[in-house]
Amino acid sequence: MNKKELAEIKRSFSEGCGFFTLNRVLYAYCDAEKNIRYTESKCYAIMPEDEGAVVAETLKKALSGSLGKNLNEYRFPNESYEEGGAQNILYAAVKGKLEDEEANKAFIDRIVENTDYSGAYTIISGHCTYSILIKDKNDELIGEGDSEYNFIITALCPVNTGDDGLFFDETQELISKKSNTEMIIARAPQDGFFYPIFSDRSPDMNSVMYYTRSPKKPNLSIIEDVLDCEFSFTPEGEKERFRAVLTDVCREELDFTVITKVNDSIKEVIDQNKNETEPPVIDSSRMRTILSDAGVSDDKLQALDAVYKATVGEGALKASNLVENKTVLSVPEITVNISKDGTDKVRTSVIQGKKCLIIDLEDPSVLVNGIETSFETAEKPSETTEQTAVTV
């Protein structure tokens, strides 16, 4: 499922869209001890307006964020199609349109028995229908076709009793301390998923899309135990593995210039592919080109394929998860933040036997804690330094 297909479903997820219908909603409340305290299946069309608005808002948030971060697609393994497997249960729920009590029970039980949450939460699942619009040869949507995309979207929302604090009592006109004991269901889901995904203008029953509000901390129990899928990497995990490959391959050649050139090359990859439907990725082959262009020697690059496979595997890394928007140079007790337009004004050097960071200043004014200050120019500046410079 690419960015355009996801955007199409997001845009359609509205009562104002004549091609989309939220048909039915399945509720379930699970307490902290994994007891299912309540389940109910409702027709969305006859829900009270205010309740329906909250349901639609919550479910739509399980489509929010960006691909590769909040939303990640997973393909089911072969065993998931067997009876009792995740794909088998999700398919039955879609086919039953959340009206089949047996299918609903298996669906809810699957989530509750396998989800690892420390507190109570509510499951809100909706069965939806999208009348697939036809595209012309220019990839523009032109009208309704004969095909329908039926899917279920599920949001897992934490439940809490709110904050204990001061309240204003309008009846008695006074302020007093009061505890809120009502179980409030969060409108923003912590996790969610929708199935089947929408790919090549049709439902793909072999894949599911997982949503997390916290890309750095996805709920592995949902990915691996509820959905039967194999977890890949978090965005931060991809960056860590990328750094590990750089460090292992380049070693002593990995200096300030190489690091900043690699980052600039990844930015170029992202910019060149910003209009593409699929997010750009960095695989072993592209990484070889980037490192070579950055000045890494051929001797070092001979180890790249083996290191990449051992560290990352057979897959590719998403470019958006690897790029740095600013360069941060750190030594004990000192951190220097360099904007994306300032890396060419910074270099490292050895001066009188000391490792130094040199910052070229086109404007000789320097602010320290917001106060303009002055500095002394070295008596014997380097022959290669034509601009005023500060050494750190």
C-alpha positions in Angstrom: 0.0 0.0 0.0 1.6 3.3 -1.1 1.2 6.9 0.0 -1.5 7.7 -2.7 -3.6 4.7 -1.8 -3.4 5.5 1.9 -4.3 9.1 1.2 -7.3 8.0 -0.9 -8.7 6.0 2.0 -8.1 8.8 4.5 -9.9 11.3 2.3 -12.8 8.9 1.8 -13.2 8.2 5.5 -15.9 10.8 6.1 -19.7 10.9 6.2 -19.5 13.7 3.6 -18.0 11.3 1.1 -20.6 9.7 -1.1 -18.4 6.7 -1.8 -17.7 5.7 1.8 -19.9 4.0 4.5 -19.2 3.1 8.1 -21.6 0.2 8.4 -21.2 -1.3 11.8 -19.2 -0.8 15.1 -18.0 -3.5 17.5 -17.2 -2.4 21.0 -15.4 -4.4 23.7 -14.1 -3.3 27.1 -11.2 -5.2 28.7 -10.1 -4.5 32.3 -6.5 -4.7 33.6 -6.8 -8.4 34.4 -7.8 -9.3 30.8 -11.4 -9.8 31.7 -13.8 -8.9 28.9 -16.4 -6.9 30.7 -18.6 -5.7 27.8 -19.1 -6.3 24.1 -21.7 -5.0 21.7 -22.2 -4.7 18.0 -24.1 -1.6 16.8 -25.4 -0.3 13.5 -23.5 3.0 12.9 -26.4 4.6 11.1 -28.7 4.5 14.2 -26.1 5.6 16.7 -26.7 8.9 18.5 -25.0 11.6 16.5 -22.5 12.6 19.2 -21.5 9.0 19.9 -21.1 8.3 16.1 -18.9 11.4 15.7 -16.5 10.3 18.4 -16.4 6.7 17.0 -15.6 8.0 13.5 -13.0 10.4 14.8 -11.3 7.7 16.8 -11.2 5.1 14.0 -9.9 7.7 11.5 -7.0 8.4 13.9 -5.9 4.8 13.3 -5.1 5.9 9.8 -3.1 8.9 10.8 0.6 9.5 10.6 3.0 8.5 7.9 3.9 5.2 6.2 7.1 3.7 7.7 6.6 5.5 11.0 3.1 5.4 12.5 1.8 3.0 9.9 3.6 -0.2 8.8 2.4 -2.9 6.5 2.9 -6.5 7.4 2.4 -9.7 5.4 0.9 -12.8 7.0 3.0 -15.9 7.3 1.6 -19.2 5.9 0.5 -20.5 9.3 -1.7 -17.5 9.8 -4.2 -18.8 7.2 -5.0 -21.9 9.2 -8.0 -22.1 11.5 -7.3 -20.0 14.6 -4.6 -18.0 12.8 -4.8 -14.2 12.6 -5.5 -13.9 8.9 -8.3 -16.6 9.2 -9.9 -14.7 12.1 -9.6 -11.2 10.5 -11.0 -12.5 7.2 -14.0 -14.0 9.0 -14.6 -10.7 10.7 -14.6 -8.8 7.4 -16.8 -11.4 5.7 -19.3 -11.4 8.7 -19.4 -7.5 8.6 -19.1 -7.5 12.4 -22.6 -9.0 12.6 -21.6 -12.6 13.0 -21.5 -13.3 16.8 -19.1 -16.2 16.5 -16.7 -14.4 14.3 -16.9 -11.3 16.5 -16.1 -13.4 19.6 -13.1 -15.0 18.0 -11.9 -11.6 16.8 -12.2 -10.0 20.3 -10.7 -13.0 22.1 -7.7 -13.0 19.7 -7.0 -9.4 20.7 -7.6 -9.7 24.4 -5.7 -12.9 24.9 -2.6 -11.7 23.1 -2.4 -7.9 23.7 0.0 -6.8 26.5 -1.4 -3.7 28.2 -0.8 -2.7 31.8 -4.3 -1.2 32.3 -7.8 -1.3 31.0 -8.6 -0.5 27.4 -11.4 -0.4 24.9 -11.5 -2.0 21.5 -13.5 -0.1 18.8 -13.7 -1.7 15.5 -15.6 -0.6 12.4 -16.7 -2.4 9.3 -16.4 0.0 6.3 -17.2 0.0 2.6 -15.5 2.2 0.0 -16.9 2.2 -3.5 -13.7 2.2 -5.5 -13.3 5.2 -7.8 -12.0 4.7 -11.3 -8.8 6.4 -12.4 -8.0 7.7 -15.8 -4.7 7.3 -17.7 -3.3 10.3 -15.9 -3.9 8.7 -12.5 -6.8 11.1 -11.7 -10.0 9.9 -10.0 -12.9 10.3 -12.3 -15.9 8.4 -10.9 -17.4 5.4 -9.1 -16.7 2.0 -10.5 -18.4 -1.4 -9.8 -16.0 -2.7 -7.2 -16.2 -2.3 -3.4 -13.5 -2.4 -0.8 -14.8 -3.8 2.4 -12.5 -3.6 5.4 -12.4 -3.4 9.2 -10.4 -0.8 11.1 -9.7 -1.3 14.8 -8.6 1.2 17.4 -7.3 0.2 20.9 -7.9 3.0 23.3 -6.6 3.3 26.8 -9.1 3.9 29.7 -8.4 6.0 32.7 -10.2 7.8 35.5 -8.7 11.2 34.7 -6.7 13.5 37.0 -7.4 14.0 40.7 -7.4 17.7 41.4 -9.4 20.8 42.1 -12.9 21.2 40.6 -15.3 24.1 40.5 -18.8 23.0 41.8 -21.3 25.2 39.9 -24.2 24.1 42.2 -22.5 25.2 45.4 -20.3 27.8 43.8 -17.1 26.7 45.4 -13.8 25.1 44.6 -12.9 21.8 46.2 -10.8 18.7 45.7 -12.5 15.9 43.9 -11.7 12.6 42.2 -13.1 11.6 38.8 -14.1 8.0 39.2 -15.7 7.5 35.7 -13.8 5.4 33.2 -12.9 7.7 30.3 -12.1 6.1 27.0 -9.3 8.0 25.2 -10.4 9.4 21.8 -6.8 8.8 20.5 -6.0 5.2 20.1 -2.6 3.9 21.3 -2.6 1.1 18.7 -4.7 -0.1 15.8 -4.8 -1.9 12.5 -6.9 -2.2 9.4 -7.5 -5.2 7.2 -7.3 -6.0 4.3 -5.0 -3.3 2.9 -5.9 -1.4 -0.2 -3.3 -2.1 -2.9 -3.5 -1.7 -6.7 -7.0 -0.5 -6.3 -8.3 -3.7 -4.7 -8.2 -5.4 -1.3 -5.1 -7.4 -0.5 -6.2 -10.2 1.9 -2.6 -11.2 2.5 -1.5 -8.1 4.4 -2.5 -6.0 7.3 -1.6 -2.4 8.3 -0.6 -1.8 11.9 -0.9 1.7 13.5 1.0 3.0 16.5 0.8 6.4 18.2 4.4 5.9 19.3 6.6 4.9 16.4 9.6 4.5 18.8 7.6 2.1 21.0 5.3 -0.1 18.9 3.4 -2.8 20.8 5.1 -6.0 19.7 2.4 -8.1 21.3 -0.1 -6.8 18.7 2.3 -7.2 15.8 3.6 -10.6 16.6 0.9 -12.2 18.8 -2.4 -10.7 17.7 -1.5 -10.3 14.0 0.9 -13.2 13.7 3.4 -11.0 11.8 7.2 -10.6 12.1 8.3 -7.3 13.5 10.8 -5.4 11.4 12.5 -2.3 12.9 11.3 0.9 14.5 12.5 4.2 12.8 15.1 4.6 15.5 16.1 0.9 15.1 16.7 1.4 11.4 18.9 4.4 12.2 20.9 2.5 14.7 21.5 -0.3 12.2 22.5 2.2 9.5 25.0 3.8 11.9 26.3 0.3 12.8 27.0 -0.5 9.1 28.7 2.8 8.6 30.9 2.4 11.6 31.9 -1.2 10.8 32.6 -0.6 7.1 34.3 2.8 7.2 36.1 2.6 10.5 39.0 5.2 10.5 37.8 6.7 7.3 34.5 7.8 9.0 35.3 11.5 9.5 33.2 14.7 9.7 33.3 15.1 5.9 32.2 11.5 5.1 29.3 11.6 7.6 27.9 14.9 6.4 28.3 13.9 2.7 26.4 10.7 3.4 23.6 12.6 5.1 23.4 15.1 2.2 23.2 12.2 -0.3 20.3 10.6 1.6 18.5 14.0 1.6 19.0 14.1 -2.2 17.4 10.7 -2.5 14.4 11.8 -0.5 14.0 15.1 -2.5 14.4 13.3 -5.8 11.6 10.8 -4.9 9.2 13.2 -3.0 6.6 12.8 -5.7 6.8 9.0 -5.9 4.1 6.9 -4.3 6.5 4.5 -2.6 8.8 5.9 0.1 12.5 5.8 -1.0 14.7 3.2 0.6 18.4 2.7 1.0 19.6 -0.9 0.3 23.1 -2.3 0.1 23.6 -1.3 -3.5 22.5 2.3 -3.0 24.5 2.6 0.2 27.6 1.5 -1.8 27.1 4.3 -4.2 26.5 6.9 -1.4 29.6 5.8 0.5 31.8 5.8 -2.7 30.6 9.3 -3.6 31.5 10.4 0.0 35.1 9.3 -0.5 35.1 5.9 1.2 37.8 3.7 -0.3 37.1 0.6 -2.4 39.1 -1.5 0.1 36.6 -0.6 2.8 33.6 -1.1 0.5 34.5 -4.7 -0.1 33.1 -5.6 3.3 29.8 -3.7 2.8 27.5 -6.5 1.5 28.5 -8.9 4.3 28.2 -6.3 7.0 24.9 -5.0 5.7 23.4 -8.5 5.5 24.6 -9.4 9.0 23.3 -6.1 10.5 20.1 -5.3 8.5 19.2 -8.5 6.7 17.8 -8.8 3.2 15.5 -5.8 3.4 16.0 -2.1 2.8 16.0 0.8 5.2 13.6 3.8 4.7 15.5 6.9 3.8 13.3 9.1 5.9 14.3 7.2 9.0 18.0 7.7 8.3 18.4 11.4 7.5 19.4 14.0 10.0 17.9 17.5 9.8 20.9 18.9 11.6 24.4 17.8 12.4 25.2 17.4 16.1 28.9 17.3 17.1 29.6 16.2 20.6 32.6 15.9 22.8 32.6 15.6 26.6 31.0 18.7 28.1 30.5 20.4 24.6 27.7 20.0 22.0 27.6 21.9 18.8 24.4 22.0 16.7 25.0 22.7 13.0 22.1 23.4 10.7 21.8 21.7 7.3 23.1 24.8 5.6 26.1 25.2 7.8 28.1 21.9 7.4 30.3 23.4 4.7 31.5 26.0 7.2 32.8 23.4 9.6 35.7 21.1 9.4 38.1 19.2 11.7 41.8 19.6 11.8 45.0 19.0 13.9 46.6 22.2 15.1 49.9 22.1 17.0 49.2 18.4 17.8 45.6 19.1 19.1 42.4 17.8 17.4 40.3 20.9 16.6 36.9 21.7 15.2 37.2 24.8 13.0 34.2 26.9 12.2 34.5 29.5 9.4 32.7 32.7 10.1 31.5 34.8 7.1 30.1 37.3 9.7 32.7 38.0 12.4 30.1 38.7 15.1 29.7 35.9 17.6 26.9 35.5 20.2 27.6 33.8 23.5 24.4 33.3 25.6 22.8 35.8 23.3 25.5 38.5 24.0 27.7 39.7 21.2 31.4 39.0 22.0 34.8 39.3 20.4 37.7 36.9 20.0 41.3 37.0 19.2 42.6 35.9 15.8 45.4 33.3 15.9 48.8 35.0 15.4 49.7 32.4 12.7 46.6 31.3 10.9 46.6 28.2 8.8 47.5 28.9 5.2 44.4 27.2 4.0 42.1 29.4 6.2 41.2 32.6 4.4 38.1 33.3 6.5 37.9 34.2 10.2 37.7 31.0 12.2 37.0 29.8 15.7 38.7 26.6 16.9 36.9 24.5 19.5 
